[in-house]
């Protein structure tokens, strides 16, 4: 059974930027929800030695302490990915992989910029010529065609379901599905062809992608390969909202208050560009948390 939940501030990302934003937003006495899995943060596997006042500490220990701090101030956490965000009147509606809907007065994007690649032959060579990392961005170019989606988490499952209404035939290549049960149920009831335990070895073709070969020796004729590893990335979430990116289309453009071009949408951390340092992420998270909380309070007062 799904639910509609309301928060003043929703934060996407459980890294240092997201956690610091949560701490400062919660201290402003607004309702705060953090979405994401801490193991996806680049800090989770890091060993910190250059952060002021701390020395030789494991990244995952810092994340755990940050969560405890945020929770002490009232922050709520959900280990779920966001499948989509849509503006609606004076708020934003977020669809979660578990099926619930979240309504937020403001949103802070702190998801980082890391894009996991397969690292197989042909992936780099056919990028933009059949290989894509964004179903939402490129799916419509493959109407009626045969395509493959690679991945086992929410982005891949949601991408495959999206393509099922666009492409002629959709194949999902995965080891073991890790998405939430409601999303898995939708997948099983769909027309998507499942290849459990399969792994791509090469992506092949002449000018465009024509087929993929799997490690079991089998081949699959496709014209598109969508690599969707993990959760929804920067281009999907920001692009669908209309958030302005920088001149190189790599990072989210923000002002000194970490605000984007869309009122109510803020960003912090690596997603705003280099340097890739935790100190920068924490500072930006602090500013974004305060500004988003103030924005939400002002919106509530004017309602």
N, C-alpha and C positions, 0 to 999 in steps of 0.2 A: 504494500500500500504506500503510495507516494504522498509527500507532504509539501506545502508551501511555507517556507520559513522566512522571516524578515530580520534583517540586520542593518545597522547604520553603515558599517564599514566591512567590506569583504576583501580579504587579502589573498592573492594567488601566489603561492610560493612559501616554503617553510625554511628558507635559508636565512642568513643573517639580516638581509634587507627586510624580508617579510616579518621576521620575529621582532626586530626593532620597531618596525611600523606598528605591529600589534601591541607592543608594550606601551608606546606613547599614545596610540589611539585609545586604548582601554583606560589609560590614566585620565583621559579627558571625559570619562564617564559616558561613553557611547557603547553600543553593542557591537562586538567585533567577532568575525569568524575568519579563521585561517584555513585555506584549502590546499591540499597537496601532501606528498609523502616525503618525510625528511631524508630518506635514503637517496632521493633524487637530487638533493643539494650537492653542489661540488665541494662544499665544506665537509660533508659527511665522511669522506675518505681522506681528508687532509690532516696534516700535523702542523699546528700553528706555532710560529716562533717570532713573527714580526708584528703582532698586534699589541698596541700600547697597554702596559700594565699586566699583560699575561705572557707567560713563557712556557714553552714545551707542554702544550695541551692538545688533546685530540679534538678534531673537529666535531665528531659525533657527541663528545661530552659537552662542548659548547652549545650545540643545538639542543641537547636535552635540558641544559640549564636555562637556555633562552625560552624554551617552551614552558618550563616551570614558572619562570618569572611572569610570562604573559598570562598564564592560567591564574596566577595569584591576583592579577589585576582584572580578571574576569573574561579573558579571551576564550572563545570556544575553538576547538580544532576538529576537523574532519579529514581523514586520510582518503580523500576522493579527488579525482580529476574533474575538471570542468570541460564539458563537451561543447558549450556555446554560451555566448553572452549577447543579449539584445537590449537596446535602450527601450524604455517604455515610459512615456510621459516624464515623470520626475525621478525615475529610478532605473535600475538595471536588473534584468532578469537573467539568472544564471541556471543552466541546466547541468545537473550533476550526473556522473556515470551511474550512480545508484538509483536514479529515477526521480529524486527529489528536486524541487525548484527553489532557488534562493532569490529573494528580492533584496536589493541593496541600494542605499542612497548614494554610496560612493564605492569605488573599486580601486585597489592598489595592485598593479601588476608587478610582481617581483619574482618572476619565474626563471630568471637567468637566460642565457642565450645558447647553451650547449645543444647541439643537434647531433644525436647519435647516428653514425653512419654504419652501414653494413661492412664496408671494407672489402667488397668483392670486385672481381674483374668486370669492367664495363660500367660500374656505378658512376664513376667520375666522368668517363668518356661520353655517356649518354644522358648526362644531366641536362634537362631542358629539351631533350629529344626522345622523350619517353620515360625517363626517370624523374620522379618528383618526390618532394618531401612534404607535400601539402595537398591533400584531397580537396579541401575546401577551395583552394586557389586554382587547381588545374583539372579537377574532375570533369568539368563540362566539355573539355577538349576531347573526351573519349566516349562520346555518345554512341551507343550501339556497338562498341568495340569490346574486345576481350582484354581484361587487365588483371594484374596481380597486386595484392596488398601484402606487405611484409611487416610482421609485428604481432605481439601477443598481449598488449595492454589496451587501455581504453581508446587511444588515438587510432590504432589499427582496426579495432572492432567497429568503432563508430564510422571510420572512413570506409570500411567495406560495406557497411549498411547504407551509407550515403551513395556509394557507387552502384549499389544494387538497383537503384532507381534511375541510373544514368547509363551505365555501360550495358553491353549485351550479355556479358558473362564476367563474373567476379570470382577470383580465386584468392583465398586467404592462406598465406604461408606462415606457419607459427610452430613454436615448440610446445607451449602449454599456455592456454588462455588464462590471463591474470586479471581480467576486467571484472567489475562487479556483476553479481548474479543476474540482475534485471537486464543488463546489457548482453550477457551471454545468452539469456533466454531469447532475446530478439534475434541474435545471430543464428541460433539453432532453428528458429522458425522462418528464416529468410532463405533466399535462393543462392546465397553465397556458398561456393564450393570450398569445403574445408580440407586443408592438408596438414593434419596434426603431426608434429614431430619432424616436419620437413624443413630443409635449410637450402637456401639458394647458394649455388657455387659460382655461376657466372651469369652475366646479362649480355646478350648477344644481338647482333643485327648489322645492317649495312649503314645507311644514313640515320635510321631510326631503330628503336628497340623492336625486335622481331620475336625473340623467344628468351626464356630463361632455362638454365639447366640446374637441376637439383642434385644434392650430394648423393642421392640414391641411384643416380644415373639417368633418371627420367628427364624428359624435356617438356616444356609447356609453351605453346605458341601464344604470345601476348604482344600487344602494342604499347602497353604502359605498365610501369612498375612503380607503385607508391610505397615508399619506405616510411613507415609511421611507427617509430620505436619510442615508447613511453607515452607521455601525455601530450595534449595539444600544445603546440609551440607558439612562438612569438608571432609569426606571420599569420597563422590561422586566427588567433584570438584578437590581435590588434587590427589585422586587416579587415576582418568582418565587422568590427566596430567602427572603422574609419579613423583610427588613431593615426596621427601623422608620424612618419618615420624620418630619420635623418636623411641627408643628401645621398648617402650611399645605400639607403634602404636596408640598413643592418640593425639599427637600434631605434628605440622610441625617443622622440624629441620631447624634452620637458623644459619648463622654466625653472627659476631658482626655488620655486615652491614645489617642485617635482610634479607639477600639473601638466597634463597633455593638452592638446587642442580641444579635447572634449570635456566640458564641465562635468566634474564628478569622477573623472578617470585620472589616476595618478600612476606613476611608475618609479621604481627605485632599484638600485643595484646594477649588476652586470648588463641587464637588459637596456640600460641607458648609455652603455658604452664604456670604454676603458677609462682609467686603469683597472685591471682585474684584481682589486684589493678589497679585503673584508672591511677595512677602515672606511673606504668610500661607500660600500654597501650599507654599513651600519648608519653612517651619517645621513645618507639619502633616505634610508628607511625611517629615521627619526623625523625628518622634515615631512615626508609623505604621510606618516601616521598622524602628525599634528594637524596638517593641512586638511586631510581627508575628514578627520573628526570635526574640525571647525566647519567645514563645508556641510557636513551632514546635520550638525546642530542648527546651522543657519537655515537649512532647507526645512527642518522640522518646525522651527519657529514660524516660518512663513506659511506653513500649510494651514 
